């Protein structure tokens, strides 16, 4: 049962990273079309460039799952620690990305506001 739960956690983590990557891609395309490239805040550009990291992290989680599946030790790692670490990484990536996208939105609103 422990191995199955590890696999489910890795799958959900991979899907969540894919959704975050798709959201960042969609936001980046929208910002480049609506705004000119030099008007995008630097922190937003930094967060939009995190997309390669969102491919590497699920691969690392899958590698850890494979090591848990291959391990013959029955008193190995429990799924709670794996769940906590993957969700912590996901939240620590999601919060700055949300802030970065909203920063670009607020920047756009400030530029089209009253002068």
N, C-alpha and C positions, 0 to 999 in steps of 0.2 A: 504494500500500500504506500509506503514511503517513497518508492521509486516512481509510482504513478503520479503522486502529488507533486514531486519535483518536476516531472515532465509537464504537468498542467501549469505550474507556476512559470516555467520557462516559456511555454506557449503564450500565456497571457502577457507576460513581459514583452515578448517579441511582437505581439499584436499591438500592444500599447506604444511601443517604440515606433512601430510602423505608422500608427495614427499620428503620433507627434511629428514624425518626419514629414508626413503628408500635409499636416497643418502648417508646418514651417515652410514647405515648398509652396503651398497655396498662398500663404501670406507674403512670401518673397516675390512671387510672380505678380500678385496684386499691387504690392508696393512699387515694384519697378514700372508697372504700367501706369498707375495713377500718379505716383510721385516720380520726379526725376531721380536718378541714382544718387546724386550728391545731396539730396534733401533727407535721405534716410538717416536716422540717428546711428551713431557708431555702435552703441550697445545692441541695437537691433540687428545690425549687420553681423556683429559678433555671434549673437544667438542664432541667426539664420545659418551661419557657417558651422553649426554643431551637427548638421545632418550626417556627416560621415561617422561621428561618434555613435549615432543612433543605429548604425549598422553593426558596429563592433561590439557594443554591449550585449545584444541578444546572442551573438556568437560566443561570447565569453560565458554567458549563462547556460547556453547549450553545451558548451565544453564541460562546465561543472556538472551538469546533469549526466552527461556521458560518464564522467568519472565516478559519480554516485552509483550509476547503474552497473558499472564494471566492478566496482569495489565488492569484495567478498565479505568484508566486515559488516556484521549485522548491527553493531553498536555505532554505526557511522553517523553522519550528519543528519539532523532532523530537518524537516521541511520548514519549521517555524523560522529558523535563522535565515534560510534562503529566501523565504517570503519577505521577511523584514528588510533584508538587504536590497532585494530587487525593487521593492516598493519605495524604499528610501531613495535609491538612485533615481527612480522615475520621478518622484516628487521634487528632488533637488534639480532635476533637469526641466521639469514642467514649469515651476514657479518663475525662474528667470525668463523663460521663453514667453510666458504669458505677459510678464511685465514689459518685455521688449516689444511685443506686438502692440500692446496698449500705449506704450511710449510713442510709437510711430503714429498711432491714431490721434493721440493728444497733440502731437506736433503738427499734424495736418489740420486739425481743428483750430489750433492757435494761428496758423498761417492764413486761414480763410475767414477768421473772425473779424470783428470791427477794427478799423485802423484809425 
